[in-house]
Amino acid sequence: MSNTTEHPFAEFIRILGKGKKGSRPLTQDEAYHAMRMILAGEVEEIQLGAFLMLMRVKEETPEELAGFVLAVRETLPRISTDIADLDWSAYAGKRRHLPWYILSSLLLAENGIKVL
């Protein structure tokens, strides 16, 4: 019988990784704690890879995003607002749509708008 304890981050991978019928989205609180662990460097590389892949496949819910954003805002230092005129979210590009986000960012940048 093994006496090893499970890594605390394993719970989040288990929630997401039970397949279509067994998995569920993270609650805002779970997403917050998962991101805090990631940002603190408390997650093993293989766990982080599995977590990010599971999130990519299932797509983030608004509750998960809210938890991630809260953790990032509490953990990382604020960036000066002088560096950008517009702070736009990242383009994931998962679906086969035209890259309007990227094209819009380029157009704004060409016209002197600093896009972060």
C-alpha positions, 0 to 999 in steps of 0.5 A, spaced: 500 500 500 502 506 497 503 512 502 504 517 497 499 523 498 496 526 491 498 533 489 493 538 490 492 540 483 490 533 481 483 535 483 482 540 478 485 535 472 480 530 475 474 535 474 476 537 467 478 530 465 473 525 466 470 525 459 464 528 456 459 525 461 463 525 467 467 532 467 464 539 469 466 546 468 470 549 474 467 553 479 469 560 479 473 559 486 476 552 483 478 556 477 481 562 482 485 556 486 487 553 480 490 559 477 493 561 484 497 555 484 499 556 477 502 563 478 505 561 484 509 555 481 506 550 485 504 545 479 508 540 476 509 541 468 506 535 466 500 537 470 500 544 467 500 541 460 494 536 462 490 542 465 491 547 459 490 542 454 483 540 457 481 547 458 483 548 450 479 542 448 472 544 453 473 551 452 473 556 458 466 558 461 465 565 464 465 563 471 472 560 469 475 566 466 472 570 472 476 566 477 482 566 472 482 573 472 481 574 479 487 570 481 491 574 475 489 581 478 491 579 485 498 576 483 501 580 478 503 587 478 499 592 475 502 594 468 502 602 467 496 604 463 501 609 459 503 603 455 497 601 451 491 605 448 487 599 448 488 592 452 484 587 448 484 579 450 488 574 446 485 571 440 485 563 441 483 562 433 480 555 435 474 555 430 475 556 423 473 563 422 477 569 419 482 572 424 478 579 424 481 580 431 488 580 429 486 584 422 483 589 427 489 590 431 493 591 426 489 596 423 488 600 429 496 599 430 497 602 423 493 608 425 497 610 431 493 606 437 497 602 441 494 595 442 496 591 448 
